Amino acid sequence: MMLGVHSLFEGITLGFTSALNVFFIASMAIVFHKGAASFALTSHLLRHSYRRVYVHIIMLIFSLLSPLG
């Protein structure tokens, strides 16, 4: 839940950047950070024996939250 809120704020922050160089740096930070967060979330879900179909659905929702922000 909190990772989802965190992803929304990442997208909102990126939307408020006005300078191109800040936008590029923020984009790269989000891309690399998103990979680590996705890995951690997937590992947690699989370790707690969630069914794979639920893991795929949760990860799809998680991946869409930054662009929605």
C-alpha positions in Angstrom: 0.0 0.0 0.0 2.7 2.5 1.0 4.8 1.6 -2.0 1.8 2.5 -4.2 1.5 5.9 -2.5 5.2 6.4 -2.8 4.9 5.7 -6.6 2.2 8.2 -7.0 4.3 10.9 -5.3 7.2 10.0 -7.7 5.0 10.7 -10.6 3.7 13.9 -9.1 7.2 15.1 -8.4 8.2 14.4 -12.0 5.2 16.3 -13.2 6.2 19.4 -11.3 9.7 19.7 -12.6 10.2 22.6 -15.0 13.8 22.4 -16.0 14.8 19.8 -18.6 18.0 18.8 -16.7 16.1 18.3 -13.5 13.5 16.3 -15.3 16.1 14.0 -16.8 17.8 13.5 -13.4 14.5 12.8 -11.7 13.5 10.4 -14.4 16.7 8.4 -14.1 16.4 8.3 -10.3 12.8 7.1 -10.6 13.7 4.4 -13.2 16.5 3.0 -11.1 14.6 3.3 -7.8 11.5 1.6 -9.4 13.5 -1.4 -10.3 14.7 -2.0 -6.8 11.2 -1.4 -5.3 9.7 -3.8 -7.8 12.2 -6.5 -7.0 11.6 -6.0 -3.3 7.8 -6.1 -3.7 7.9 -9.2 -5.9 10.2 -11.0 -3.5 8.0 -10.2 -0.6 4.8 -11.4 -2.3 6.4 -14.6 -3.5 8.0 -15.3 -0.1 4.6 -15.1 1.5 3.1 -17.6 -1.0 0.8 -15.3 -3.0 -0.5 -16.9 -6.1 1.4 -15.9 -9.2 -1.6 -14.4 -10.9 -2.1 -12.1 -7.9 1.5 -11.1 -8.0 1.2 -10.2 -11.7 -1.9 -8.1 -11.0 -0.3 -6.3 -8.1 2.8 -5.6 -10.1 0.8 -4.3 -13.0 -1.0 -1.9 -10.7 2.3 -0.9 -9.1 3.9 -0.2 -12.4 1.0 2.0 -13.5 1.0 4.2 -10.3 4.0 6.4 -11.2 2.6 7.5 -14.6 -0.8 8.1 -13.0 0.8 10.5 -10.5 
